[in-house]
Structures are given as C-alpha cells and as structure tokens.
Amino acid sequence: MPSHVHAPSSSTSSPSRRRLILPAAGALALLACGPTGSGPSGDDTPGDVDAAREIDAGFDLDAMGGDEGCAKIDILFVVDDSGSMAQEQANLTTNFPQFISVIEQSGLDYRVAVTTTGVDYTYSQGSLPGFPPIPSSITGGDNGAMLQPAGCNLPRRWIQAGDPNPAQLFACAANVGTSGPSDEMPLAAMRAAFDDRVTDGTNAGFRRADALLAVVILTDENDCSYEQPVTLGFAETLCDAQQEPVANYVAFLDGFTGDRGRWATAVIAGPGPGTCSSTFGDADYAQRLDQFVMQAGSANGVLSSICAGDLTVGLTAALELFDTACENFPPIGKAAPRVVR
C-alpha cells in the first residue's frame, strides 16, 4: 500500500526552543509567483487562506553538542532531470525562498546542495538463445555530484547559512534541465553523493557528523537504482528487474550517519496506486521510493504526492518532518531511543 506518513509536530516547547511559523500550503502558494499547477487561483485573497500555522520546530539553539535537539542540518535535494520535469523544477525554485526562509528564521546552521537522479550505469541485456548478451549503458548522469553550475556564482558545491541571496543561488543550481537520463536512479544518486563523490573529493566537506542529514527527492518516476552490473534475461527490462534492494539504501544511511535518528527523507513523487495526473503531467507510482519511506519509518520519512500540482504541500511536509527529526536528534555518542511497537 502506498505510504502517506507525515511526522507529527510536537505539542510542547522548552524555553530554549524557537517556534517556527510554517505557512499553510495555500498561504505558501500565494507567496509564489511562478507556475503553481493546480494551486490557488488568482481570485484568492489573504482572507480566503488559512492563517499561518504555528508549530514547535524543535530547533534547539542551545544544543550545540548538548543533550537534545540538533543545531545543524545538511539538506540534499535529488532532482529528476529527465524530459518531463520542467514544470516541477520551475515550481520548486519558485517555492524554495519560503522553504529556506523558515530554516533561516530557526537559527539553524544549514547547508543545502543539489544533485540529479541521473547515474551512469553499464549492464548486459539478454539476447535470443544461442546469442551472447548485448552490452548496454546509460550515460550523461551527474552521478551524485553536488552541482556548482558555471554562472550561478556558488562559492562552493552547496549553499550555507550566511551566504547572500540563498534563494537565488538555489534557483540557479536547481535549474538542472531536462536532458538527463530517462532511467531515474535517485537512491543510487543519493548514495553516490555521500560515498563515491566524497571518496573522490567532489563533495568533500559538505557532510557534518553533528548535523541532521535531510534528503529531499523529487521525481515523477519510480526509482531504477542499480549498484552492481547485472545481466538481464531476454524477457527482462531495465528498471523492472534486479534493482538494488531498497533496504540497502536505508542501511547505508544508518551506517553513514551512525544512527537512524540522524537522518530523514522527504519524497515528492507519485503516491500510487497506479498513475496520477496534474497540470504538471502524469507521474508513475514510485513504488520503490514508497518502500524506502516505509522502511525508514514514520519518524524518518514522508511521501507527498507530486500530483498535488504545487510543491508547497510536499515542501511543507518536508519541513514538518525535519522539525521533528531535529527535535529528536540523538547527541553524538548516544543512540536515539528505540520505539517498541
């Protein structure tokens, strides 16, 4: 069954915590000036929109190495750069200023980077009986590299607290285009960003061990991630057989961060079952990403529908999840408490 898990907001606060004001999805859409799909119409007025929703963010400004909460957050956006994603990318960059404004107002020491779902991959396709497999490959991917496009004036491969005009920098970096591989591999791209691209120095320096690691995935397709070369049978096709088990990516993040409580993921994709549609176009059920969210657990993952027609819904859900994850962030050297179900 598809997952639509939203992390609950805390109902209490301590004196050391700031309270964030998260605009309701409709109010956030009014702040946007770009494409909004099926969002609020131009006839709406502020009185027609719900008032801003106050939540306990759980961002403890005194938690720099303290006993509870996080003071830092490292956010990676994995954005689909295939041919059907132009409107979604435009909507993302339109709504990002409010997203980053909420984080800035929290006082968190943040970093934000962008990569794409494109990953180069070589495999073999089974042929007719008696004939050898046919070598095949996917090329043109960013392979988890955090983007620093020429002309964007990014001082490094990520945006961080204190940078001037962070929304403008993000809008430039997130304009990833639509010429990437059509076989989207967001989970493999995420892993490469924190594994291969750290090893070879490309993304070195981004990740901080005492920061909440947050991954936002935006795609209109199912995940097609592979890690090892495979030989597909004659009747098998790429993205339908022999992919890397989803559980391996959950285990990777657990190991990379040191604890399940130190990472969270917000997926904006097709929620299933079947295909969904909006003014953005059609989106396939992202079954493997749904599994990824479910295996991460309700405290660590949320899946929002890309077919809402406006990404304010998914980005607000992401902020709410990261609020809760930051509040429950286990101090370095201590594991997060386990919930017995």
C-alpha positions as CSV (number, residue, x, y, z in Angstrom):
1,M,0.0,0.0,0.0
2,P,1.3,3.5,-0.7
3,S,2.6,5.4,2.2
4,H,1.5,8.9,3.1
5,V,3.2,9.2,6.5
6,H,3.6,12.7,7.9
7,A,5.7,13.2,11.0
8,P,3.7,14.7,13.8
9,S,4.6,18.1,15.2
10,S,5.5,18.4,18.8
11,S,2.9,20.0,21.1
12,T,5.2,21.2,23.8
13,S,8.2,23.5,23.8
14,S,11.0,24.4,26.1
15,P,12.3,27.9,26.8
16,S,15.4,27.3,24.7
17,R,13.4,26.5,21.6
18,R,12.2,28.9,19.0
19,R,8.8,28.4,17.4
20,L,8.6,28.5,13.7
21,I,5.7,29.8,11.7
22,L,5.0,27.5,8.8
23,P,2.6,28.9,6.4
24,A,-0.3,26.7,5.4
25,A,0.1,25.3,1.9
26,G,-2.4,27.8,0.5
27,A,-0.7,30.7,2.1
28,L,2.7,29.5,0.8
29,A,1.3,29.2,-2.7
30,L,0.2,32.9,-2.5
31,L,3.8,33.8,-1.9
32,A,4.9,32.1,-5.1
33,C,5.0,34.0,-8.3
34,G,5.9,31.1,-10.7
35,P,4.0,28.1,-12.0
36,T,1.8,26.6,-9.4
37,G,-0.2,23.9,-11.3
38,S,-3.5,23.4,-9.6
39,G,-2.7,25.6,-6.6
40,P,-4.9,28.6,-5.5
41,S,-6.4,30.7,-8.2
42,G,-5.7,34.3,-8.8
43,D,-9.1,35.2,-7.2
44,D,-8.0,34.1,-3.8
45,T,-7.3,36.8,-1.2
46,P,-5.4,36.5,2.1
47,G,-8.8,36.3,3.9
48,D,-9.6,33.2,1.9
49,V,-6.5,31.4,3.1
50,D,-5.9,29.7,6.4
51,A,-3.8,31.7,8.8
52,A,-0.1,30.7,9.3
53,R,0.2,27.5,11.3
54,E,2.4,27.8,14.4
55,I,4.3,24.6,15.2
56,D,7.0,23.7,17.7
57,A,10.0,23.3,15.4
58,G,12.2,21.6,18.0
59,F,15.2,23.5,16.8
60,D,17.2,23.9,20.0
61,L,19.6,26.8,19.6
62,D,21.5,25.8,22.7
63,A,22.0,22.3,21.5
64,M,25.5,22.8,20.0
65,G,26.8,19.5,21.2
66,G,24.3,19.5,24.1
67,D,21.9,16.9,25.3
68,E,19.0,17.2,22.9
69,G,18.0,18.5,19.5
70,C,20.1,19.5,16.6
71,A,21.7,22.9,15.8
72,K,22.8,22.0,12.2
73,I,21.1,20.5,9.2
74,D,22.6,19.3,5.9
75,I,20.0,19.1,3.1
76,L,20.5,17.3,-0.2
77,F,17.9,17.8,-3.0
78,V,17.9,15.0,-5.6
79,V,16.0,16.4,-8.5
80,D,14.8,14.5,-11.5
81,D,16.4,16.0,-14.7
82,S,14.6,13.8,-17.3
83,G,12.5,15.2,-20.1
84,S,9.1,15.5,-18.2
85,M,10.3,17.6,-15.3
86,A,10.5,21.2,-16.5
87,Q,7.3,22.5,-14.7
88,E,8.2,20.7,-11.5
89,Q,11.7,22.2,-11.4
90,A,10.2,25.7,-12.0
91,N,7.7,25.2,-9.2
92,L,10.5,24.0,-6.9
93,T,12.6,27.1,-7.4
94,T,9.5,29.3,-7.0
95,N,8.7,27.9,-3.6
96,F,12.2,27.4,-2.3
97,P,12.5,31.0,-0.9
98,Q,9.8,30.4,1.7
99,F,11.3,26.9,2.5
100,I,14.8,28.4,3.2
101,S,13.2,31.4,5.0
102,V,11.7,29.1,7.6
103,I,15.0,27.4,8.1
104,E,16.9,30.7,8.3
105,Q,14.4,32.0,10.9
106,S,15.0,29.0,13.0
107,G,18.7,29.9,13.5
108,L,19.8,26.5,12.3
109,D,23.3,26.3,10.8
110,Y,22.2,24.9,7.4
111,R,23.7,23.6,4.2
112,V,21.8,22.9,1.0
113,A,23.1,21.1,-2.1
114,V,21.5,19.8,-5.3
115,T,22.2,16.8,-7.4
116,T,20.1,14.9,-10.0
117,T,18.6,11.5,-10.5
118,G,21.0,10.7,-13.3
119,V,23.6,7.9,-12.8
120,D,25.8,6.3,-15.4
121,Y,25.3,2.6,-15.5
122,T,26.6,-0.4,-17.6
123,Y,24.7,-3.6,-17.9
124,S,24.1,-6.5,-20.3
125,Q,20.8,-7.3,-22.0
126,G,20.0,-10.9,-22.6
127,S,19.5,-11.9,-26.2
128,L,18.0,-14.8,-28.1
129,P,19.0,-18.3,-27.1
130,G,22.4,-19.1,-28.5
131,F,23.5,-15.4,-28.8
132,P,25.6,-13.6,-26.2
133,P,24.2,-10.8,-24.1
134,I,24.3,-7.3,-25.6
135,P,26.3,-4.7,-23.7
136,S,24.3,-1.6,-22.9
137,S,24.9,1.5,-20.9
138,I,23.3,4.7,-19.5
139,T,25.4,7.9,-19.7
140,G,25.0,11.6,-19.0
141,G,24.3,11.4,-15.3
142,D,25.8,13.6,-12.6
143,N,26.5,10.5,-10.5
144,G,25.8,12.2,-7.2
145,A,28.0,15.2,-7.8
146,M,26.6,18.3,-6.0
147,L,26.1,20.9,-8.7
148,Q,28.0,24.1,-9.0
149,P,27.0,25.3,-12.4
150,A,29.0,27.9,-14.2
151,G,27.2,31.3,-14.0
152,C,25.5,30.6,-10.7
153,N,28.3,32.2,-8.6
154,L,28.1,29.5,-5.9
155,P,31.1,29.8,-3.7
156,R,31.2,26.0,-3.3
157,R,29.1,23.0,-4.2
158,W,26.5,23.9,-1.6
159,I,24.7,26.9,-0.1
160,Q,25.1,27.5,3.6
161,A,24.0,29.9,6.3
162,G,25.4,33.3,5.8
163,D,25.5,33.2,2.0
164,P,23.9,36.2,0.4
165,N,20.8,35.5,-1.7
166,P,20.4,31.8,-0.9
167,A,17.1,31.5,-2.7
168,Q,18.6,33.0,-5.9
169,L,21.6,30.6,-5.6
170,F,19.3,27.6,-5.2
171,A,17.1,28.7,-8.1
172,C,20.1,28.7,-10.4
173,A,21.6,25.4,-9.1
174,A,18.2,23.6,-9.2
175,N,17.6,24.6,-12.8
176,V,19.0,21.2,-13.8
177,G,17.4,21.0,-17.2
178,T,15.6,18.0,-18.8
179,S,18.3,16.3,-20.7
180,G,19.3,13.8,-18.1
181,P,18.9,10.0,-18.3
182,S,15.3,8.8,-18.6
183,D,16.0,5.9,-16.2
184,E,15.9,7.8,-12.9
185,M,18.1,6.5,-10.1
186,P,17.5,8.8,-7.1
187,L,18.5,6.3,-4.4
188,A,21.8,5.4,-6.2
189,A,22.5,9.2,-6.8
190,M,21.9,9.8,-3.1
191,R,24.3,7.1,-2.1
192,A,26.9,8.2,-4.7
193,A,26.7,11.7,-3.3
194,F,27.8,10.6,0.2
195,D,30.0,7.7,-0.9
196,D,31.9,7.8,-4.2
197,R,31.7,11.6,-4.6
198,V,33.1,12.1,-1.1
199,T,35.9,9.5,-1.7
200,D,37.0,11.2,-4.9
201,G,36.8,14.7,-3.3
202,T,33.9,16.1,-5.3
203,N,31.5,16.5,-2.4
204,A,34.1,16.5,0.4
205,G,33.3,18.9,3.2
206,F,29.6,19.0,2.9
207,R,28.6,16.4,5.5
208,R,28.9,17.3,9.2
209,A,28.7,14.4,11.6
210,D,26.8,16.5,14.2
211,A,24.1,17.7,11.7
212,L,20.8,16.2,10.8
213,L,21.1,14.8,7.3
214,A,18.0,15.5,5.3
215,V,17.3,14.2,1.8
216,V,14.6,15.5,-0.5
217,I,13.8,13.5,-3.6
218,L,11.7,15.0,-6.4
219,T,10.7,12.8,-9.3
220,D,7.7,11.7,-11.4
221,E,9.0,8.1,-12.0
222,N,9.7,5.0,-10.0
223,D,13.3,4.5,-8.7
224,C,15.5,2.5,-11.0
225,S,18.6,2.2,-8.9
226,Y,21.3,-0.3,-9.5
227,E,24.7,-0.6,-7.8
228,Q,26.3,-3.7,-9.5
229,P,26.4,-4.7,-13.2
230,V,23.7,-7.2,-14.0
231,T,22.8,-9.4,-16.9
232,L,19.1,-9.1,-17.7
233,G,17.2,-12.0,-19.0
234,F,15.8,-11.9,-22.5
235,A,12.3,-11.1,-21.1
236,E,13.6,-8.6,-18.5
237,T,13.9,-4.9,-18.9
238,L,15.9,-2.3,-17.1
239,C,14.1,-0.8,-14.1
240,D,11.8,-3.8,-13.9
241,A,14.3,-6.4,-12.6
242,Q,17.3,-7.0,-10.4
243,Q,17.5,-3.5,-8.9
244,E,19.4,-2.9,-5.7
245,P,17.2,-3.8,-2.7
246,V,15.7,-0.7,-1.2
247,A,16.7,-1.9,2.3
248,N,20.4,-1.5,1.3
249,Y,19.9,2.3,1.0
250,V,18.3,2.5,4.4
251,A,21.1,0.5,5.8
252,F,23.6,2.8,4.0
253,L,22.2,5.9,5.6
254,D,22.1,4.3,9.0
255,G,25.8,3.4,8.7
256,F,26.8,6.7,7.1
257,T,25.2,8.9,9.8
258,G,25.7,6.5,12.7
259,D,22.1,6.2,13.8
260,R,18.6,6.1,12.3
261,G,17.8,9.2,14.3
262,R,20.4,11.3,12.5
263,W,18.8,11.3,9.0
264,A,15.4,11.9,7.5
265,T,13.9,11.8,3.9
266,A,11.1,13.6,2.2
267,V,10.0,12.2,-1.1
268,I,7.8,14.1,-3.5
269,A,6.7,11.6,-6.2
270,G,3.7,9.5,-7.5
271,P,2.0,8.1,-4.4
272,G,0.1,5.3,-6.2
273,P,-1.6,3.1,-6.7
274,G,-1.2,3.5,-10.4
275,T,-0.5,6.7,-12.3
276,C,-1.6,10.1,-11.0
277,S,-2.0,13.3,-13.0
278,S,-1.9,17.0,-12.5
279,T,-1.2,20.1,-14.7
280,F,2.4,19.0,-14.3
281,G,1.6,15.9,-16.3
282,D,1.5,12.2,-15.3
283,A,3.5,10.5,-12.6
284,D,4.1,6.8,-12.2
285,Y,3.7,5.2,-8.8
286,A,7.1,5.5,-7.1
287,Q,6.8,2.1,-5.5
288,R,10.5,1.7,-4.5
289,L,10.6,5.2,-3.0
290,D,7.4,4.4,-1.1
291,Q,9.2,1.3,0.2
292,F,12.1,3.5,1.1
293,V,9.9,5.8,3.2
294,M,8.1,2.9,4.9
295,Q,11.4,1.2,5.7
296,A,12.8,4.4,7.1
297,G,9.9,4.7,9.5
298,S,7.4,7.3,10.3
299,A,9.9,9.3,12.3
300,N,12.3,9.5,9.4
301,G,10.3,9.5,6.2
302,V,7.4,11.1,4.4
303,L,6.0,10.6,0.9
304,S,4.0,13.5,-0.6
305,S,2.2,13.5,-4.0
306,I,3.8,15.3,-6.9
307,C,0.3,15.3,-8.4
308,A,-0.8,17.9,-5.8
309,G,0.0,20.3,-8.6
310,D,2.0,22.5,-6.4
311,L,5.1,21.6,-4.4
312,T,4.2,23.7,-1.4
313,V,2.4,20.6,0.0
314,G,5.5,18.4,-0.3
315,L,7.9,21.1,0.9
316,T,5.7,21.9,4.0
317,A,5.6,18.2,4.8
318,A,9.4,18.1,4.5
319,L,9.8,20.9,6.9
320,E,7.4,19.3,9.4
321,L,9.4,16.1,9.2
322,F,12.7,17.8,9.6
323,D,11.4,19.8,12.6
324,T,10.5,16.6,14.4
325,A,13.7,14.8,13.4
326,C,15.8,17.7,14.6
327,E,14.0,17.7,17.9
328,N,14.7,14.0,18.3
329,F,18.3,14.1,17.1
330,P,20.4,12.0,19.4
331,P,23.5,13.6,20.8
332,I,26.8,12.4,19.3
333,G,27.9,9.4,21.3
334,K,24.4,8.4,22.2
335,A,21.9,6.4,20.2
336,A,18.3,7.5,19.6
337,P,15.8,5.8,21.8
338,R,14.1,2.9,20.1
339,V,10.4,2.7,20.0
340,V,8.9,-0.7,20.8
341,R,5.9,-1.3,18.5
